[in-house]
C-alpha cells in the first residue's frame, strides 16, 4: 500500500484478507478506503461484496466513505435490485442523511410504496418531481414509483 495508497485494489485485497482472518472491523475500514477511490463502474460489485459479507445494516453503512454521499443511495438501489431484506433500512438512511440527493429520494419513495406505505411514497415522489432538477433516469424511476402507487394518469 506504500506504492499505491489510493488504488482501490490494494485496499480490497487487504479487506478480504482481514475478513478471512476474523478482523472484521479492520476489514470494514479497508472496504471504506477501497470504496473511496473506486471507479463508478466498480462500485456496484464492491457494494455487493460488502452487503454479502456483513449481515448487519450498521456494519455495511460503516464501510461507506462520507466523501462519496451518493454511495448511500447506490447501496439502497442495489439492495432493491438484489432483493436484499435491508433495502428499506438502507433507503431510509440514505434519505435521512442526504435528503437533497435525488436518488436517495427515489429509493425512499420506492421502498415506501413497496412496503405498503403507498400514500407516503406517492407524496414523496410527487414532491421530488415538482421541486428537483432531475436527470431523465431519476425522473423515469419516480414515474415508475407513481405507476406502482396507482397514479396511472400521471405516470403514463
HUGI-V692121 format. One line per field, one symbol per residue. ss: DSSP state (H for helix, E for strand, C for the rest). psi: psi as a letter, one per 40 degrees, with the letter a starting at -180 (. if undefined). Layout:
ss->???
psi->???
This chain:
ss->CCCCCCCHHHHHHHHHHHHHCCCHHHHHHHHHHHHHHCCHHHHHHHHHHHHHHCCCHHHHHHCCCCCCCHHHHHHHHHHHHHCCCCHHHHHHHHHHHCCCCHHHHHHHHHHHHHCCCHHHHHHHHHHHHHHCCCCHHHHHHHHHHHHHCCCHHHHC
psi->eddgeehdddddddddddddeegdddddddddddddeiiddedddddddddddhdhddddddehhdegdedddddddddddefheedddddddddddgeehdddddddddddddeegddddddddddddddigiidddddddddddddeegddde.
